Amino acid sequence: WGATAPLPALSGYAMALGFGVAGALVGGFFVALVDALRSGFKGRRGTRAVAGLAAGLLALRYPQTLFWGEQSLQTAIDGRADPAALLFPVAMQGARASADLGFGVGAAKLVAIAVAVAAGVPGGVIFPLFFAAGGLAHGCGLALPAQPALICSMAALQAGVTRTPMATVLMLAFSARTADLATLAPLAAVAAYTSIWTARALNMPAFFRYPGADEPG
């Protein structure tokens, strides 16, 4: 990811707190969207075909939403898509596939994940949510240190949705260079736990419905 300049403690943790609250709100919207789509799809045939069609239509406008895992996660961090790191059809999209990531890509990816999950398409949400958070963070255009802001946004959204703060922090921390761990890991932890506490305080449901996930505290 490259070197990250140390942040002043107060401003860095204030940024992490802010992203934590925002991540909880966006995560709550995502879980609510999944639940609504599941209710709409229940008992209907061809839901996976509908999910595939929706993903294809979104990809016509935002090819980066065909992101396929941790190998192309760097595109969310850098803010630009690398066609060589994406799926072959996306690489054929030329300049559009290399366009800057932004709010539209992040929002479109959240919708694509929600439709796929609600339709029962095999796959996971972990790294796709990281990617979506990266797009949303780039789209905000905030005058903040880029990599710490991205790490906080990814940690906050992931933890707010899955309620897995330590796993989230570890995945993000060990994706960074060793020199960055002392700066990035504490910020990610603050953002992740703030997101969870905010979501629980607002009684927002978790994506994984395991015992204790939705309890306030």
Buried (B, 14 or more C-beta within 10 A) or exposed (E): BEEBEEBEEEEBBEBBBBBBBBBBBBBBBBBEBBBEBBEEBEEEEEBBEBBBEBBEEBBEEBBBBBBBEEEBBBBBBBBBBBBEBBBEEBBEBEEBBBBEBBBBBBBBBBBBBBBBBBBEBEEEBBBBBBBBBBBBBBBBEBEBBBBBBBBBBBBBBBBBBBBBBEBBBBBBBEBBEEEBBEBBBBBBBBBBBBBBBBBBEEEBBBBEEEEEBBEEE
